[in-house]
């Protein structure tokens, strides 16, 4: 029956027409709530991720928490390099500080992006990086304070296919330069105050879910940076355990409080047990 034929349609009452249209309408046209993707992400978090990572510990979120915010683009231009930033609202002091921040992407094949451990000497536990997002999902940051309290902030990202996407041509350069680093302070150095540092590490960060080129059936095993440790003048500022949910050529921004000029050292390792390190002199401008 072709309901677009006006002559045929004229033989039916309006009520019968509504019934016929409803009957022949495909199931895919069922109306879904506008936030159904967010609901699915929250459901996955509650049923699969929350308890294995935090057991039955209370996590304070929403308007009840004033410890951190996470910011991410609502719609990502490139799912393989989604910029996120975590902004904390308390200073790092010896008495009260953020000890760890866990970062998750609910619907990634490997939801954990990383666990970041902070020292009070960081001044601020803010953090920025680029991550992979494999499907429309919440990105979550859970802060653990030194007294054991947990606080969460989340941001929804519309992106798809990052973990199985073929790598860009620049991956060959990342392989050749594997482990090489660049560090620089953002802005003019100020002693005794939180200063922003940028760290970039050359590494392909292969997910193990995509062929090396389009049309190939050969999928290499995962190969990514798994740990980094940042020291300043011999004192640890930041430690991180990472997964392939971090983008190729990992890049991070974090804070540190220098009391005097010195040397920042970064050590890292990957899943093939390669180790790499680099040092950067921190100096006042003369």
N, C-alpha and C positions, 0 to 999 in steps of 0.2 A: 504493500500500500504506500502510495507516495502522497504524503500530507501536504507537500508544497503545491499540489494541484488545486487551485482555487475552486474550480468547478466541482471536484470531488468533495472538497471540504465543505461546500455549501449545503450538502445533503445531511450533514451531521449537526446535532445541537451543540452549543458551546460546551456543555457539560461533558458530552461524549468526546469532543475534541480534546479536552484537557486530559481525560482518562487515557485516550489513545497516545497522546504525546508523552505522558508520564510512563506508559507501558514500554514504548519503544526507545525512550531516552536511555543511553548507556549508563551502566553503574558508575563509570568514572566521573559522571557529572554530579555525583553526590556532593553536597556542600560540606566542606571541611572547615573547621574553625580557622581563623586567620593565623593563629599562633600554634597550629598543630605541630609544626617542625620544632618549635621551642618546647612544646609539651613532650614530644618524643625524646628530645635531648635530656630534659629533666628526668624523665622516666628511666632512661639508661643510666644516668648518674645515680639515681636512688637505688636501682635494682642491681647494678653491676659494678659500680666503681666506689661508691661512698664507703660501704662497710669494709671491703677488703683493704682499703687504704687508711681508714680512720676508725675502724671498729664502731663502737657505740658512743664515741666521744661527741659532745655537742659542738655544732658548728654554727656560729652566729653569722647571719647574713641579712641582706635587705636593709631597711631603714634602721634596724637595731644595731648595725655595726658602723663604726666610724674609724676604721683602721686602714683600709686600702680601697682603691678603685682600679679596675682593669679597663683599658681602652683598646678597641680594635675597630677596623672598618666594618660597617654593617654589610657592605657588599664589596668583596675583594676583587681587584683587577686581575691578580695572579694568585691562584690558590697555593702555589709553591713557595711564595714569599709574602706572607701576610704579616704586616708589622703590628706588634702589640706592645703596650707599655703598661707597667704597673706602678701606681703612684701611692705611696704610703703617707699616712697622716700623723705619725708619731716619730719623734727623733729617736735615733739609736743611742741609748745610754746604758751604762753598766747595770742600772737598776731595772730598766724595762726596755726590752728591745725585741724586734722580730728575729727569731732564731732561724726559721725556714720559710720558704715560699714554695708550695707545690703548684705546678701549672699543668692543666689538663685540657685536652680537646675531646669532648665526650665521644664523638663518633669516629675518631681516628682508629685505624687498625691497632695502633699502640697509643692509647689515650694519654698516657703520661708524656708530657713534653720534657719536664725536668724537675729536679728538686734542688733548690738553691739555698745554701746555708750562709748566713750573714754573721759578721762580727759587729759588736757595738762600735768598733773603730771605723765602720763604713759611714757612720753619720746618718745616712738615710738608707733604707732597704729598697729604694726604687730600682726598677729594672726594665730594660727594653730589649727586644730581640725580634727576629723574623722566624715565623713558624710555617709548617705545612698544615693545611686544613683539607681533609679528604671528603667531607660532606657537610651540609648545612648543620651547624652545631654551636653550642655554647663553648666558649673558651673560659676556663675558670682559674682563678688564683686563690689559693687557700694559704693564709698566713698563720704560722704557729709562733706564738710569743714564748719568751723564756719561762713564763709561768705555766705553759701548757695550753693556754686558751687558743681556740681556733676561730678564724674569721674568714669569710668568703665573699668574693665579688665575681661577677660573671658578665660576659658580653657576647651577644649572638652574632655569628659571622655567616654570611651567605657565600659559600665557596664550595668547589667540588673537584675531586679527582687528583688531588696533589700527590698522594702517596704512590699512585700507579702511573703518573705522568712520565713520559720519556724525558730524560735529562737534557738540558740545553747543551749546545756545542762547547760552551765554556767549561764544561766538566773536565775535559781533557787538561786544561790549564790547572784546574784545582788538583787533579791527580799529580801533575808534575811538581806543583808547588806545595804539596801536602805538608801541613804543619807550620808553614810560614805564617807569621803574625804581624799585625800592625797595631800600634797603640798610640793614643793621643788624648790629651786633656781637652775638654770642650770649654773654651773661654780661658780667661787669664787665671793662673794658679793663685789661690788664696790659702795661706797657711792657717790652720786651726778651724777651717770651715769645710763643709762638704763640697767636694769638687767632682765634676762629672767626667768619667773616663769612658772612652770608646775602645773596644777590643774587636778585632777582626781576625779570623783564623781561616786559612785556605784549606778546604777539605771537601770532597765530593758529597759526603753524607748520604750514601746510597741507601735507599729504603729496602731493597731486596724484593720489591714488588713490581718493578718495571724493567723492560728490556733497555739495553743501552742505546738502541736506536729504533726508529719506527720500522715495523716490518720484521724485526728480529724476534725469534722465539727464545733467545738466550737471556735468561734473567740472572744477573749476578747476585751473590749473597749480600746481606746487609753489611754495610761498612760505614761507620759513623763515629764521630767524636763522642766518647762516653763519659769522660771526666775532665774537668779543669779545676785548677786551684790558683788563686791570685794572692800574692804576698806583697806587702810594702815594707821595705826595710826589715825583712825577716819576720814580720807579723802577718798572719793569715787574715785576709779581708773577706774572701768569698770562695766557697767551694760549690761545685755543681755536678750532679749526675744527670746525664743527658740521654736522649733517644733520637731516632731518626725523624721525629716530629719537628725537630729543629731544621731550618732550611739549609741548603747547600751553602758552603762558606759561612759558617756561623758568625754572627755579629751580635755583640752585646754592649749595652751601656749600663753603667753602675756608678755608685758614688764611693768616695773614700775621703778621709780627713787627714791630710798630711800635717804633722806638727813641725816638720822641717823638710828640706830637700832630701831626695833619696832615689831609690831604685824600685820600680815595680817589676815583679817577676811573675810570669804566667807559665804553668806547667800543665800539660795535657796528655791524654792517651786516647786511643781509639779501639774499636772492637777487633782489630788485627794485632793488638798489642804494640802498635807503633807509639812511641813517645816523642814529645816535642816540647820545647820551651823557648822563651824569649824574654828579654829584659828591656826596660825602657827607663831612661833617666828622667826624673821629675825635677825641674829647675824653675826658679823664679826668673822672669824676664829682667834683664839688666837695664 
